[in-house]
Amino acid sequence: MMAYRLVVRRIWNLPVKDLRSPHLCAPSPALLSRSLSVAPRRSVSFSVQDHDDFTDRVINSNLPVLVDFHAQWCGPCKILGPRLEKAVAKQQGRVAMAKVDIDDHTDLAIEYGVSAVPTVIAMRGGDVIDQFVGIKDEEQLDSFVGKLIGQ
């Protein structure tokens, strides 16, 4: 989609005489229809804004939710975050992921007993189902997420 936007931006800024050039390569109609028909989808990964947001989007969620307690200064968190997002994406909307920065939301970290980061808590129906602290590899994360959704 980004490449398509770049092409459109370049074509938009060309003078009219250059648009008639035989060397100008326009995207095919099939590509245009595919690109334009992409419907906005609801993201299953989000950052928690405040305690009320956490209640609405995690506690009251119809989906099981992985809650990733992390910090900007945490090296292992920067490794685990993308792995978690990949594991959640594999589930194709059957699980959501909430990101909680412990420096911004200390109250939530204390409430859920987070004493080290990264800490990941699996929740379903507002109840804590499972949790872990530290880094896990992709296979371990897939297994963890699978248990949460009942696979």
C-alpha positions as CSV (number, residue, x, y, z in Angstrom):
1,M,0.0,0.0,0.0
2,M,2.9,2.3,0.8
3,A,4.4,1.8,-2.7
4,Y,1.1,2.5,-4.2
5,R,0.8,5.8,-2.3
6,L,4.3,6.8,-3.4
7,V,3.5,6.1,-7.1
8,V,0.2,8.1,-6.8
9,R,2.0,11.0,-5.1
10,R,4.7,11.1,-7.9
11,I,2.1,10.9,-10.7
12,W,0.0,13.6,-9.0
13,N,3.0,16.0,-8.9
14,L,4.0,15.4,-12.6
15,P,3.3,18.1,-15.1
16,V,0.5,17.2,-17.6
17,K,2.9,16.9,-20.5
18,D,4.9,14.2,-18.6
19,L,1.7,12.1,-18.1
20,R,1.5,11.5,-21.8
21,S,5.0,9.9,-21.8
22,P,5.1,6.4,-23.2
23,H,7.7,5.6,-20.5
24,L,5.3,6.3,-17.6
25,C,4.2,3.0,-16.1
26,A,0.7,3.1,-14.7
27,P,-0.6,0.4,-12.3
28,S,-2.9,-2.1,-13.8
29,P,-6.7,-1.8,-13.2
30,A,-6.6,-5.1,-11.2
31,L,-3.9,-3.7,-8.9
32,L,-5.9,-0.5,-8.4
33,S,-9.1,-2.3,-7.6
34,R,-7.3,-4.5,-5.1
35,S,-5.6,-1.6,-3.4
36,L,-8.7,0.6,-3.2
37,S,-10.9,-2.2,-1.9
38,V,-9.0,-2.7,1.3
39,A,-11.4,-2.1,4.1
40,P,-10.2,-0.6,7.3
41,R,-9.9,-3.4,9.9
42,R,-10.0,-3.1,13.6
43,S,-6.6,-3.6,15.1
44,V,-6.3,-6.4,17.7
45,S,-3.2,-4.7,19.2
46,F,-3.6,-1.4,21.1
47,S,-1.9,0.8,23.8
48,V,-3.9,1.3,27.0
49,Q,-4.6,5.0,27.5
50,D,-5.9,5.0,31.1
51,H,-7.6,2.8,33.8
52,D,-11.0,3.3,32.2
53,D,-9.7,2.3,28.8
54,F,-8.2,-0.8,30.4
55,T,-11.5,-1.7,31.9
56,D,-13.4,-1.1,28.6
57,R,-11.0,-2.8,26.3
58,V,-9.4,-5.6,28.5
59,I,-11.7,-6.4,31.4
60,N,-14.9,-6.1,29.4
61,S,-13.5,-7.6,26.2
62,N,-15.4,-10.3,24.4
63,L,-12.1,-11.6,23.2
64,P,-9.3,-13.1,25.3
65,V,-6.6,-10.5,25.8
66,L,-2.8,-10.7,26.2
67,V,-1.7,-7.8,28.4
68,D,2.0,-6.8,27.7
69,F,3.4,-4.8,30.6
70,H,6.5,-3.2,29.3
71,A,8.7,-0.1,29.6
72,Q,10.5,2.1,26.9
73,W,13.8,1.6,28.6
74,C,13.5,-2.2,28.8
75,G,15.7,-4.1,26.2
76,P,14.0,-7.5,26.5
77,C,10.6,-5.7,26.1
78,K,11.7,-4.4,22.7
79,I,12.5,-8.0,21.6
80,L,9.3,-9.6,23.1
81,G,6.8,-7.0,21.8
82,P,7.1,-7.8,18.0
83,R,7.1,-11.5,18.8
84,L,3.9,-11.1,20.8
85,E,2.3,-9.1,18.0
86,K,3.2,-11.8,15.5
87,A,1.8,-14.6,17.7
88,V,-1.5,-12.5,18.1
89,A,-1.6,-11.8,14.3
90,K,-1.5,-15.6,13.6
91,Q,-4.7,-16.0,15.5
92,Q,-6.6,-13.8,13.0
93,G,-8.7,-11.8,15.4
94,R,-9.4,-14.5,18.0
95,V,-7.3,-12.8,20.6
96,A,-6.4,-9.1,21.3
97,M,-3.2,-7.6,22.7
98,A,-3.1,-4.6,25.1
99,K,0.2,-2.8,25.7
100,V,0.6,-1.2,29.1
101,D,3.7,1.1,29.7
102,I,4.4,0.6,33.4
103,D,5.9,4.1,33.7
104,D,2.7,5.7,32.4
105,H,0.3,3.3,34.2
106,T,2.0,2.4,37.5
107,D,-1.5,1.9,39.1
108,L,-2.2,-1.0,36.7
109,A,1.2,-2.5,37.2
110,I,0.7,-2.5,40.9
111,E,-2.8,-3.8,40.7
112,Y,-1.7,-6.8,38.6
113,G,1.5,-7.5,40.7
114,V,4.0,-6.6,38.0
115,S,7.4,-6.5,39.6
116,A,9.6,-7.0,36.5
117,V,9.2,-6.4,32.8
118,P,8.4,-7.7,30.4
119,T,5.4,-9.4,32.1
120,V,2.6,-10.8,30.0
121,I,-0.8,-11.6,31.5
122,A,-3.4,-13.7,29.7
123,M,-7.0,-12.6,30.5
124,R,-10.4,-13.9,29.5
125,G,-13.6,-12.4,30.7
126,G,-11.8,-10.1,33.1
127,D,-10.0,-13.0,34.8
128,V,-6.3,-13.7,34.8
129,I,-5.8,-17.1,33.1
130,D,-2.0,-17.3,32.9
131,Q,1.1,-15.2,32.9
132,F,4.9,-15.2,32.4
133,V,7.8,-12.9,33.0
134,G,10.7,-12.5,30.6
135,I,11.3,-13.4,27.0
136,K,9.9,-16.5,25.2
137,D,10.6,-17.7,21.7
138,E,8.0,-17.8,19.0
139,E,7.0,-21.5,19.6
140,Q,6.5,-20.9,23.3
141,L,4.4,-17.8,22.6
142,D,2.3,-19.6,20.0
143,S,1.6,-22.3,22.7
144,F,0.8,-19.7,25.3
145,V,-1.7,-17.9,23.0
146,G,-3.2,-21.3,21.9
147,K,-3.9,-22.1,25.6
148,L,-5.6,-18.8,26.0
149,I,-8.0,-19.3,23.1
150,G,-8.5,-23.0,23.9
151,Q,-6.5,-24.7,21.2
